[in-house]
Amino acid sequence: MEKKDNMPMWVFLAFSSINTRSGALWLIGASALFTLYCIPFVKYFQDSSWIGKVFLIDDWSWFAAMVAITGWYWFSLKWIDNNLKWEEVKSK
């Protein structure tokens, strides 16, 4: 993605290597899935040993960070949708 003059730095950093809206949606979807993975299920299902092996996160810090990152990607997508067209964003 090329940085346009009117594009904020936070939008450019979010999608600096993504040139299409579908690529941005894939990134947001993957971030949302990882956000759900970051819920500390270990604290709530302590009797199941397999949950401790599959879900390794045992505090809320990763979940909080992933919510913020997913929100950043979502707001960046909305900024590009409202201010630029994705065809203008593509590198030439």
VOBA-1610 file (N, C-alpha, C; in pm, whole numbers, padded with zeros to 5 digits, always signed):
BEGIN
Met+00084-00116+00000Met+00000+00000+00000Met+00089+00123+00000Glu+00052+00217-00081Glu+00123+00345-00082Glu+00056+00440+00016Lys+00137+00516+00087Lys+00080+00613+00180Lys+00037+00737+00102Lys-00090+00771+00115Lys-00143+00893+00054Lys-00121+01010+00149Asp-00128+01129+00095Asp-00103+01248+00176Asp-00205+01265+00288Asn-00331+01228+00262Asn-00435+01248+00362Asn-00455+01126+00452Met-00374+01024+00436Met-00389+00902+00515Met-00313+00914+00648Pro-00381+00891+00761Pro-00311+00895+00889Pro-00210+00780+00900Met-00109+00802+00979Met-00005+00701+00995Met-00060+00572+01054Trp-00158+00581+01146Trp-00212+00461+01210Trp-00285+00373+01110Val-00344+00433+01007Val-00410+00354+00902Val-00306+00289+00813Phe-00205+00363+00777Phe-00099+00308+00692Phe-00027+00193+00761Leu+00002+00207+00890Leu+00071+00100+00962Leu-00014-00025+00976Ala-00144-00009+00985Ala-00233-00126+00998Ala-00231-00210+00871Phe-00230-00147+00756Phe-00243-00221+00630Phe-00128-00191+00535Ser-00009-00173+00585Ser+00103-00136+00499Ser+00137-00243+00395Ser+00110-00369+00424Ser+00142-00475+00327Ser+00016-00540+00270Ile-00098-00480+00289Ile-00225-00535+00239Ile-00282-00437+00137Asn-00315-00488+00019Asn-00360-00401-00089Asn-00507-00415-00125Thr-00577-00509-00067Thr-00717-00530-00102Thr-00804-00530+00022Arg-00931-00501+00002Arg-01026-00503+00114Arg-01045-00644+00165Ser-01045-00742+00075Ser-01062-00881+00121Ser-00942-00926+00205Gly-00823-00881+00171Gly-00706-00910+00253Gly-00717-00848+00391Ala-00769-00727+00397Ala-00789-00662+00527Ala-00895-00735+00608Leu-01000-00782+00543Leu-01104-00858+00614Leu-01050-00991+00665Trp-00963-01055+00589Trp-00900-01179+00637Trp-00815-01151+00761Leu-00742-01041+00760Leu-00660-01005+00875Leu-00746-00978+00998Ile-00857-00907+00980Ile-00948-00878+01090Ile-01012-01007+01142Gly-01051-01096+01051Gly-01108-01224+01092Gly-01010-01310+01170Ala-00887-01316+01124Ala-00784-01393+01196Ala-00756-01331+01332Ser-00756-01199+01340Ser-00735-01133+01468Ser-00851-01160+01563Ala-00972-01162+01511Ala-01089-01192+01596Ala-01084-01335+01648Leu-01044-01430+01562Leu-01032-01568+01608Leu-00924-01583+01714Phe-00812-01517+01694Phe-00706-01525+01794Phe-00749-01456+01924Thr-00831-01352+01913Thr-00885-01288+02033Thr-00967-01386+02114Leu-01049-01466+02047Leu-01127-01567+02118Leu-01038-01674+02179Tyr-00930-01710+02110Tyr-00836-01808+02164Tyr-00769-01755+02291Cys-00755-01623+02302Cys-00684-01563+02415Cys-00769-01553+02542Ile-00893-01595+02537Ile-00972-01600+02660Ile-00911-01706+02751Pro-00886-01675+02877Pro-00819-01772+02965Pro-00914-01883+03014Phe-00942-01976+02925Phe-01031-02087+02958Phe-00977-02175+03070Val-00846-02174+03090Val-00782-02256+03192Val-00836-02221+03331Lys-00866-02096+03353Lys-00916-02052+03484Lys-01057-02104+03513Tyr-01133-02131+03409Tyr-01274-02167+03428Tyr-01301-02317+03414Phe-01210-02389+03350Phe-01223-02534+03332Phe-01099-02602+03388Gln-01079-02594+03515Gln-00958-02648+03576Gln-00959-02800+03587Asp-01076-02862+03577Asp-01083-03007+03590Asp-01048-03081+03461Ser-01043-03011+03349Ser-01009-03074+03222Ser-00862-03051+03190Ser-00786-03159+03181Ser-00642-03144+03156Ser-00613-03105+03011Trp-00698-03144+02919Trp-00672-03112+02778Trp-00689-02963+02750Ile-00772-02894+02826Ile-00789-02750+02806Ile-00659-02677+02839Gly-00590-02721+02942Gly-00461-02661+02977Gly-00355-02683+02871Lys-00368-02791+02794Lys-00271-02819+02687Lys-00304-02744+02558Val-00432-02721+02533Val-00473-02653+02410Val-00472-02502+02428Phe-00527-02455+02539Phe-00534-02312+02568Phe-00428-02278+02672Leu-00317-02227+02626Leu-00200-02205+02711Leu-00205-02073+02787Ile-00296-01986+02753Ile-00301-01853+02812Ile-00382-01858+02941Asp-00326-01805+03049Asp-00394-01813+03178Asp-00422-01678+03243Asp-00413-01568+03166Asp-00453-01437+03217Asp-00521-01357+03106Trp-00574-01241+03142Trp-00653-01162+03047Trp-00569-01063+02967Ser-00439-01057+02986Ser-00359-00955+02919Ser-00355-00973+02767Trp-00341-01097+02721Trp-00341-01121+02577Trp-00477-01090+02515Phe-00583-01123+02586Phe-00717-01093+02535Phe-00736-00943+02520Ala-00695-00867+02621Ala-00709-00721+02615Ala-00628-00662+02499Ala-00507-00711+02480Ala-00423-00663+02370Ala-00486-00695+02236Met-00539-00816+02223Met-00599-00856+02095Met-00728-00781+02064Val-00805-00747+02166Val-00924-00665+02143Val-00882-00529+02089Ala-00778-00471+02147Ala-00729-00341+02100Ala-00676-00349+01957Ile-00601-00453+01925Ile-00544-00468+01791Ile-00654-00492+01688Thr-00751-00576+01720Thr-00862-00602+01628Thr-00942-00474+01605Gly-00963-00397+01710Gly-01032-00268+01695Gly-00954-00172+01608Trp-00822-00170+01624Trp-00737-00085+01541Trp-00753-00122+01393Tyr-00746-00252+01362Tyr-00765-00296+01224Tyr-00903-00259+01172Trp-01005-00276+01256Trp-01143-00247+01213Trp-01161-00097+01184Phe-01111-00011+01273Phe-01123+00132+01250Phe-01040+00178+01131Ser-00927+00114+01107Ser-00847+00146+00988Ser-00921+00108+00862Leu-00986-00008+00863Leu-01067-00049+00747Leu-01178+00051+00722Lys-01247+00092+00826Lys-01356+00189+00810Lys-01304+00323+00761Trp-01185+00364+00804Trp-01129+00490+00757Trp-01103+00483+00607Ile-01044+00374+00562Ile-01018+00360+00418Ile-01149+00352+00340Asp-01248+00280+00393Asp-01377+00272+00325Asp-01442+00409+00311Asn-01429+00494+00411Asn-01495+00624+00409Asn-01415+00733+00337Asn-01284+00718+00328Asn-01201+00826+00274Asn-01131+00795+00143Leu-01102+00671+00117Leu-01034+00630-00006Leu-01108+00511-00066Lys-01075+00481-00187Lys-01121+00357-00246Lys-01006+00260-00242Trp-01036+00131-00230Trp-00928+00032-00222Trp-00846+00028-00350Glu-00904+00067-00462Glu-00826+00069-00587Glu-00718+00178-00578Glu-00747+00286-00506Glu-00649+00393-00489Glu-00535+00352-00395Val-00563+00254-00310Val-00467+00212-00209Val-00363+00119-00267Lys-00397+00045-00370Lys-00307-00056-00426Lys-00177+00006-00475Ser-00070-00067-00457Ser+00061-00023-00508Ser+00064-00038-00657Lys+00139+00044-00721Lys+00149+00036-00867Lys+00284-00016-00907
//
